């Protein structure tokens, strides 16, 4: 089994064991961090060359501020966070939760512990 497998030759990329795989690439410090340095890692499963992509993202705990230039679908695999849209109420998210952040969304993410997610940016 390779990192990204072909599903029966159908050109369908697959990342096996997304929750536990230890081979994430170091993606460096999180630019959106608003407190102590937050470290990121991940693997890209697919990208189209025009800005859409999907993969695994992991980040250490801390506060961050976001203004999204794309839509993003998030499925939390492990860890927990509080998400607060500007002008909105805080929302707690943890393993198994799915969140949809529309293009233009602004607000904060407070990661309470290392968080791992599957993401789709489009």
C-alpha positions as CSV (number, residue, x, y, z in Angstrom):
1,X,0.0,0.0,0.0
2,X,1.4,3.4,-0.9
3,X,0.6,6.8,0.7
4,X,-2.0,7.6,-1.9
5,X,-3.4,4.5,-3.6
6,X,-5.3,4.0,-6.8
7,X,-8.6,2.3,-6.1
8,X,-8.7,-0.7,-8.4
9,X,-7.0,1.3,-11.1
10,X,-10.0,3.7,-11.4
11,X,-7.7,6.8,-10.7
12,X,-9.6,7.4,-7.5
13,X,-7.1,8.6,-5.0
14,X,-7.3,7.1,-1.5
15,X,-5.6,8.0,1.7
16,X,-5.8,4.9,3.9
17,X,-6.2,5.2,7.7
18,X,-6.6,9.0,7.7
19,X,-7.2,9.1,11.5
20,X,-4.0,7.4,12.6
21,X,-1.4,7.6,9.8
22,X,1.9,8.9,11.1
23,X,3.5,10.0,7.9
24,X,2.1,13.6,7.6
25,X,4.5,16.1,5.9
26,X,5.6,19.1,8.0
27,X,3.8,22.1,6.6
28,X,5.4,24.6,9.0
29,X,3.9,27.2,11.3
30,X,0.3,28.3,10.9
31,X,0.3,31.8,9.5
32,X,-3.2,32.5,11.0
33,X,-2.0,31.8,14.6
34,X,-2.8,34.8,16.9
35,X,-0.9,33.4,20.0
36,X,2.1,31.1,20.4
37,X,3.3,29.3,17.3
38,X,1.0,26.5,16.0
39,X,2.6,23.8,13.9
40,X,0.9,22.2,10.9
41,X,1.3,19.0,9.0
42,X,-0.7,17.2,6.3
43,X,-1.0,15.2,3.2
44,X,-2.7,16.3,0.0
45,X,-5.0,13.7,-1.5
46,X,-6.0,15.5,-4.6
47,X,-5.8,19.0,-6.2
48,X,-7.0,20.3,-9.5
49,X,-4.4,23.0,-10.2
50,X,-7.1,25.7,-10.0
51,X,-7.3,26.0,-6.2
52,X,-9.5,23.1,-5.3
53,X,-8.0,20.3,-3.1
54,X,-8.6,17.8,-0.4
55,X,-6.4,16.0,2.1
56,X,-5.5,15.6,5.8
57,X,-4.5,18.6,7.9
58,X,-3.2,18.5,11.5
59,X,-2.4,21.5,13.7
60,X,-1.2,21.9,17.3
61,X,-3.4,23.8,19.9
62,X,-3.8,27.5,20.0
63,X,-5.9,30.5,18.8
64,X,-6.1,31.6,15.2
65,X,-8.1,34.1,13.0
66,X,-9.4,33.2,9.6
67,X,-10.8,35.0,6.5
68,X,-11.5,32.3,4.0
69,X,-11.0,33.0,0.3
70,X,-12.6,29.7,-0.7
71,X,-15.3,27.3,0.5
72,X,-14.0,24.7,3.0
73,X,-15.6,21.5,4.2
74,X,-14.1,20.1,7.4
75,X,-14.5,16.6,8.9
76,X,-12.8,16.5,12.4
77,X,-11.0,13.2,12.9
78,X,-9.4,13.9,16.3
79,X,-9.0,16.8,18.7
80,X,-11.4,19.5,19.5
81,X,-12.0,23.2,18.8
82,X,-14.3,26.1,19.3
83,X,-15.2,28.0,16.1
84,X,-16.7,31.5,16.4
85,X,-17.8,33.4,13.3
86,X,-17.6,37.2,13.6
87,X,-20.8,38.3,15.2
88,X,-21.9,34.7,15.9
89,X,-22.0,32.3,18.8
90,X,-19.2,29.9,19.6
91,X,-19.6,26.3,18.2
92,X,-17.8,23.3,19.7
93,X,-16.5,20.7,17.3
94,X,-14.8,17.4,17.8
95,X,-14.3,13.9,16.3
96,X,-17.0,13.0,13.8
97,X,-18.3,16.6,13.4
98,X,-18.5,18.1,9.9
99,X,-18.4,21.9,9.4
100,X,-19.0,24.0,6.3
101,X,-17.2,27.3,6.0
102,X,-18.4,29.4,3.0
103,X,-16.2,31.6,1.0
104,X,-15.8,34.9,2.9
105,X,-16.2,33.4,6.3
106,X,-14.3,35.3,9.0
107,X,-13.8,34.4,12.6
108,X,-11.7,32.5,15.1
109,X,-10.7,28.9,15.7
110,X,-9.5,27.9,19.1
111,X,-7.9,24.5,18.9
112,X,-8.0,23.0,22.4
113,X,-5.5,20.2,21.5
114,X,-3.9,18.9,18.4
115,X,-6.6,18.7,15.8
116,X,-6.7,16.4,12.7
117,X,-9.2,17.0,10.0
118,X,-10.0,15.9,6.5
119,X,-10.7,19.0,4.4
120,X,-12.0,19.9,1.0
121,X,-11.3,23.4,-0.4
122,X,-13.3,24.4,-3.4
